[in-house]
Amino acid sequence: MFPKNAWYVACMPDEINDKPLGRTICNEKIAFYRGEEGRVAAVEDFCPHRGAQLSLGSVCEGKLVCGYHGLVMGCDGKTVSMPGQRVQGFPKIRSYPVIERYGFVWVWPGDAALADPAKLHHLEWAESPEWTYAGGLYHVDCDYRLMVDNLMDLTHETYVHTTSIGQKEIDESPVNTKTEGDHVITSRFMENVMPPPFWKANLRGNHLADDVPVDRWQVCHFYPPSHIMIEVGVAHAGQGGYHADPKVKVSSIVVDFLTPETETSMWYFWGMARNFNVKDTNLTAQIRDGQAKVFAEDTEVLEAQQRNLLKYPERKLLMLNIDAGGVQSRRVIDRLVAAERPEKLAA
């Protein structure tokens, strides 16, 4: 259902600044904490003594201390000590490769021997002072692939997000889908339309008129295992649209990191990176709050969809041309999952 030999966003750095964090990633129960010199570590959330959750303990001098009997665990999964006990023979528990980069903590839940930092998707906007980013985290009770479908086909905006980013022209504009290896791209361009409320606010935020027609675009990029970056924006109509001069447009990247928790639940790290008026903290907060409401609407729909699918597992879902982006993305996921099957690895 999900590839494990990949980098997933596990948490945001401030979630583990003072204490351990327990989080399930791809069915792996993991304890995250800061070891020596503040480096992030990740080990199996299982104390080898009595099976307690290590994430419910504490961190002392860069070591993870079990909150049940005080067992001290090293970053490599090897027991260091325990008050009054001889524990040198305790078996190691599993440790996981982790990277702190781009403002996130990433974990590799699969074969540690295959973990390569070079395989982490490069995020240019996260390293440039010309961009700013803000976002949040939702726990969503649905198969992460339903969110992939949702984000690779934005037709639903007309109906789910009627008061923010939805407009009838989304339905009326054709969507194009293409694949470049494991990279799936869907795009939709709308010309000479009135901006919906969310984009009116962004035009004002960039000191542009918000009561004139615009050219609008949505370009969705799927990268395995489950990262989706969506280029979005509007420009005053007739000025070049997607390629318009920055003086007459507002454009951003909607950032979506979908991290499976279980087969029917996920961690959704969402946000927006923008390259206009980047020092305006009020605008940043306004955009983040607006996004939070939009994605909460998606969450409500997807959780209800998941309940329906679980109740009626025999029902066959229909595929239309607007579903092509999600279908192609799922094919990439299926191929990666198949490649990790034992018989494939043995071959």
C-alpha positions as CSV (number, residue, x, y, z in Angstrom):
1,M,0.0,0.0,0.0
2,F,2.9,2.4,0.6
3,P,6.6,2.1,-0.3
4,K,8.9,2.1,2.7
5,N,12.2,2.7,1.0
6,A,11.6,6.4,0.7
7,W,11.9,9.6,2.7
8,Y,8.8,10.8,4.4
9,V,8.2,13.9,6.5
10,A,7.9,12.7,10.1
11,C,7.4,15.9,12.0
12,M,8.3,19.5,12.3
13,P,11.4,20.3,14.3
14,D,9.6,22.1,17.1
15,E,7.6,18.9,17.8
16,I,10.7,17.3,19.4
17,N,12.6,20.3,20.9
18,D,12.0,19.4,24.5
19,K,10.7,15.9,24.7
20,P,10.3,12.7,22.7
21,L,7.6,12.3,20.1
22,G,5.9,9.1,19.3
23,R,4.5,8.8,15.8
24,T,3.5,5.9,13.5
25,I,4.9,6.1,10.0
26,C,4.0,3.5,7.4
27,N,2.8,1.2,10.3
28,E,6.2,1.6,12.1
29,K,5.9,2.9,15.7
30,I,8.8,5.3,16.1
31,A,10.1,7.5,18.9
32,F,11.8,10.7,17.7
33,Y,14.0,12.8,20.0
34,R,17.1,15.0,20.0
35,G,20.3,13.2,20.9
36,E,23.8,14.5,21.4
37,E,24.4,18.0,20.0
38,G,20.7,18.3,19.2
39,R,20.8,15.9,16.3
40,V,17.5,14.2,15.6
41,A,17.4,10.4,16.3
42,A,14.7,7.9,15.7
43,V,14.3,4.4,17.3
44,E,11.6,1.8,17.5
45,D,9.0,3.0,20.1
46,F,9.5,-0.2,22.2
47,C,11.5,-0.6,25.4
48,P,13.3,-3.9,25.2
49,H,12.8,-4.4,29.0
50,R,9.0,-4.6,29.2
51,G,7.7,-3.2,26.0
52,A,6.8,0.3,27.2
53,Q,6.6,3.2,24.8
54,L,9.9,5.0,24.8
55,S,8.3,8.1,23.5
56,L,6.5,8.5,26.8
57,G,9.8,8.9,28.6
58,S,12.3,11.8,28.6
59,V,15.6,12.9,27.2
60,C,18.6,13.3,29.5
61,E,22.1,14.3,28.1
62,G,21.2,13.2,24.6
63,K,19.9,9.8,25.7
64,L,16.3,8.5,25.6
65,V,15.1,7.5,29.1
66,C,12.2,5.1,29.4
67,G,9.5,6.5,31.6
68,Y,8.6,3.1,33.1
69,H,11.9,1.8,34.8
70,G,14.5,4.3,33.7
71,L,16.2,2.2,30.9
72,V,18.6,4.5,29.0
73,M,18.5,4.1,25.2
74,G,21.2,5.2,22.7
75,C,20.5,6.7,19.3
76,D,21.6,3.4,17.6
77,G,19.0,1.4,19.5
78,K,21.5,-0.1,21.9
79,T,20.6,0.0,25.6
80,V,23.2,2.1,27.5
81,S,22.2,1.6,31.1
82,M,19.5,1.0,33.7
83,P,19.5,1.9,37.4
84,G,20.9,-1.0,39.4
85,Q,20.7,-3.5,36.5
86,R,23.1,-5.2,34.1
87,V,21.7,-4.6,30.6
88,Q,24.7,-4.9,28.3
89,G,23.2,-8.1,26.8
90,F,19.9,-6.5,25.9
91,P,19.2,-6.9,22.2
92,K,19.3,-3.7,20.1
93,I,16.0,-2.3,18.9
94,R,15.6,-0.8,15.5
95,S,16.9,2.6,14.7
96,Y,15.8,4.6,11.6
97,P,17.7,7.0,9.3
98,V,16.6,10.6,9.8
99,I,17.4,13.9,8.2
100,E,16.5,17.4,9.4
101,R,16.3,19.6,6.3
102,Y,14.2,22.2,4.7
103,G,12.4,22.9,7.9
104,F,11.2,19.3,8.4
105,V,12.3,16.1,10.0
106,W,12.4,13.2,7.5
107,V,12.5,9.5,8.2
108,W,13.3,6.4,6.1
109,P,11.0,3.6,7.4
110,G,12.3,0.9,5.1
111,D,15.7,-0.8,4.8
112,A,18.3,1.5,6.5
113,A,21.0,0.2,4.1
114,L,19.2,1.8,1.2
115,A,18.7,5.2,2.8
116,D,20.5,7.8,0.7
117,P,20.2,11.5,1.6
118,A,20.6,12.3,-2.1
119,K,17.2,10.7,-2.7
120,L,15.5,13.4,-0.7
121,H,13.5,15.6,-3.1
122,H,15.2,19.0,-3.4
123,L,13.1,22.0,-2.3
124,E,14.7,25.1,-3.8
125,W,12.2,27.5,-2.2
126,A,13.1,26.2,1.3
127,E,16.7,27.5,0.9
128,S,16.1,30.8,-0.8
129,P,15.6,34.2,1.0
130,E,13.3,35.2,-1.8
131,W,10.7,32.8,-0.6
132,T,8.8,32.4,2.6
133,Y,6.8,29.4,3.9
134,A,4.1,28.7,6.5
135,G,1.9,25.7,7.0
136,G,0.5,23.2,9.5
137,L,-0.2,19.6,10.2
138,Y,-3.5,17.6,10.1
139,H,-4.1,14.0,11.1
140,V,-6.5,12.6,8.6
141,D,-8.4,9.3,8.9
142,C,-8.1,8.2,5.3
143,D,-5.8,6.2,2.9
144,Y,-3.1,8.7,1.8
145,R,-3.8,7.7,-1.8
146,L,-7.3,9.4,-1.5
147,M,-5.4,12.6,-0.8
148,V,-3.2,12.0,-3.8
149,D,-6.3,11.7,-5.9
150,N,-7.7,14.9,-4.4
151,L,-4.6,17.0,-5.0
152,M,-3.9,15.7,-8.5
153,D,-7.4,16.6,-9.6
154,L,-8.5,20.1,-8.5
155,T,-12.0,19.9,-10.1
156,H,-13.4,19.4,-6.6
157,E,-12.6,23.0,-5.7
158,T,-15.7,24.2,-7.4
159,Y,-17.8,22.2,-5.0
160,V,-15.8,21.7,-1.8
161,H,-14.2,25.2,-1.6
162,T,-17.1,27.4,-2.7
163,T,-16.1,30.4,-0.4
164,S,-12.4,30.4,-1.0
165,I,-10.7,29.0,-4.1
166,G,-13.6,27.4,-6.0
167,Q,-15.1,28.8,-9.2
168,K,-17.2,27.4,-12.1
169,E,-14.4,28.1,-14.6
170,I,-12.4,25.2,-13.1
171,D,-15.0,22.8,-14.4
172,E,-15.1,24.5,-17.8
173,S,-11.3,24.4,-18.4
174,P,-9.6,21.2,-19.7
175,V,-7.0,19.5,-17.6
176,N,-3.8,18.1,-19.2
177,T,-1.9,15.1,-17.7
178,K,1.6,13.9,-18.5
179,T,4.3,11.8,-16.9
180,E,8.1,12.2,-16.9
181,G,9.4,9.0,-15.4
182,D,7.9,8.9,-11.9
183,H,7.0,12.5,-12.0
184,V,3.3,13.1,-12.8
185,I,2.1,16.5,-13.9
186,T,-1.5,17.8,-14.3
187,S,-2.2,21.4,-15.4
188,R,-5.2,23.6,-15.9
189,F,-5.2,27.2,-17.2
190,M,-8.1,29.6,-17.0
191,E,-8.1,32.8,-19.0
192,N,-10.0,36.1,-18.3
193,V,-11.8,35.0,-15.2
194,M,-12.6,36.8,-12.0
195,P,-10.5,35.8,-9.0
196,P,-12.1,33.9,-6.2
197,P,-11.9,35.3,-2.6
198,F,-8.6,33.6,-1.7
199,W,-6.9,35.1,-4.7
200,K,-8.5,38.5,-4.3
201,A,-6.9,38.6,-0.9
202,N,-3.5,37.6,-2.3
203,L,-3.7,40.3,-5.0
204,R,-4.4,42.9,-2.4
205,G,-1.5,41.4,-0.4
206,N,0.8,42.2,-3.3
207,H,-0.7,45.6,-3.8
208,L,-2.5,44.7,-7.0
209,A,-6.1,45.4,-8.1
210,D,-8.4,42.5,-7.1
211,D,-11.5,43.6,-9.0
212,V,-10.3,42.9,-12.6
213,P,-10.2,39.8,-14.7
214,V,-7.2,37.5,-14.3
215,D,-5.6,34.5,-15.9
216,R,-5.3,31.6,-13.4
217,W,-3.2,28.5,-13.4
218,Q,-2.9,25.2,-11.4
219,V,0.0,22.9,-12.2
220,C,0.2,19.8,-9.9
221,H,3.4,17.9,-9.5
222,F,3.5,14.4,-7.9
223,Y,6.8,13.1,-6.8
224,P,7.1,9.7,-5.1
225,P,6.6,8.5,-2.5
226,S,3.7,11.0,-1.9
227,H,4.9,14.6,-2.3
228,I,2.7,17.0,-4.2
229,M,3.8,20.5,-5.1
230,I,1.1,22.7,-6.8
231,E,2.1,25.8,-8.7
232,V,-0.8,28.2,-8.4
233,G,-1.4,31.8,-9.1
234,V,-3.2,34.6,-10.9
235,A,-2.1,37.4,-13.1
236,H,-4.0,40.4,-14.5
237,A,-5.6,39.1,-17.7
238,G,-3.7,39.5,-20.9
239,Q,-0.3,40.0,-19.3
240,G,1.1,36.6,-20.0
241,G,-0.6,34.4,-17.4
242,Y,1.8,31.9,-15.9
243,H,4.7,33.6,-17.5
244,A,3.6,37.2,-16.6
245,D,5.9,39.7,-15.0
246,P,5.9,39.4,-11.2
247,K,4.7,43.0,-11.0
248,V,1.2,41.9,-12.3
249,K,0.8,38.5,-10.7
250,V,0.7,36.6,-7.4
251,S,2.0,33.0,-7.5
252,S,2.8,30.4,-4.9
253,I,3.6,26.7,-4.4
254,V,1.1,24.7,-2.4
255,V,3.2,22.2,-0.5
256,D,1.7,18.8,0.4
257,F,3.6,16.1,2.1
258,L,1.4,13.0,2.6
259,T,2.9,10.6,5.2
260,P,1.0,7.3,5.6
261,E,0.3,6.4,9.2
262,T,-1.6,3.2,8.6
263,E,-3.6,1.8,5.6
264,T,-6.5,4.1,6.5
265,S,-4.8,7.1,8.2
266,M,-2.2,9.7,7.4
267,W,-0.2,12.7,8.5
268,Y,-0.8,15.7,6.2
269,F,1.9,18.4,6.3
270,W,0.5,21.3,4.3
271,G,1.5,24.8,3.6
272,M,2.3,27.4,1.0
273,A,5.6,28.8,-0.2
274,R,5.4,32.3,-1.9
275,N,7.9,34.7,-3.5
276,F,6.0,37.9,-3.2
277,N,5.9,40.3,-0.2
278,V,7.8,37.8,1.8
279,K,8.5,40.0,4.8
280,D,4.8,40.7,5.4
281,T,4.2,38.5,8.4
282,N,0.5,39.5,8.6
283,L,0.0,38.3,5.0
284,T,1.8,35.0,5.9
285,A,-0.5,34.4,8.8
286,Q,-3.6,35.4,6.7
287,I,-2.6,32.9,3.9
288,R,-1.9,30.1,6.5
289,D,-5.3,30.7,8.2
290,G,-7.0,30.6,4.8
291,Q,-5.3,27.4,3.8
292,A,-6.1,25.8,7.1
293,K,-9.8,26.3,6.4
294,V,-9.5,25.0,2.8
295,F,-7.7,21.8,3.9
296,A,-10.1,21.2,6.7
297,E,-12.8,21.1,4.1
298,D,-10.9,18.5,2.2
299,T,-10.3,16.5,5.4
300,E,-14.0,16.3,6.1
301,V,-14.8,15.0,2.6
302,L,-12.0,12.5,2.5
303,E,-12.7,11.0,5.9
304,A,-16.3,10.5,4.9
305,Q,-15.1,8.9,1.6
306,Q,-12.9,6.5,3.5
307,R,-15.8,5.4,5.8
308,N,-17.9,4.8,2.7
309,L,-15.2,2.7,1.0
310,L,-14.7,0.6,4.1
311,K,-18.4,0.0,4.4
312,Y,-18.8,-0.9,0.7
313,P,-15.5,-2.6,-0.2
314,E,-17.1,-4.5,-3.1
315,R,-18.2,-1.3,-4.9
316,K,-16.1,-0.5,-8.0
317,L,-15.1,3.2,-8.5
318,L,-15.5,4.9,-11.8
319,M,-12.6,6.6,-13.6
320,L,-13.0,9.7,-15.8
321,N,-10.6,11.8,-17.7
322,I,-10.2,14.2,-14.8
323,D,-8.9,11.3,-12.7
324,A,-5.9,10.8,-14.9
325,G,-3.4,12.5,-12.6
326,G,-4.4,10.4,-9.6
327,V,-4.5,7.2,-11.7
328,Q,-1.0,7.8,-13.0
329,S,0.4,8.7,-9.6
330,R,-1.1,5.5,-8.1
331,R,0.6,3.5,-10.8
332,V,3.9,5.0,-9.7
333,I,3.2,4.1,-6.1
334,D,2.1,0.5,-7.1
335,R,5.3,0.0,-9.0
336,L,7.4,1.1,-6.1
337,V,5.5,-1.1,-3.7
338,A,5.8,-4.1,-6.0
339,A,9.6,-3.5,-6.3
340,E,9.9,-3.9,-2.5
341,R,8.2,-7.3,-2.3
342,P,10.4,-10.1,-1.0
343,E,10.4,-12.1,-4.2
344,K,11.5,-9.0,-6.2
345,L,14.3,-8.2,-3.7
346,A,15.5,-11.8,-3.8
347,A,15.7,-11.7,-7.6
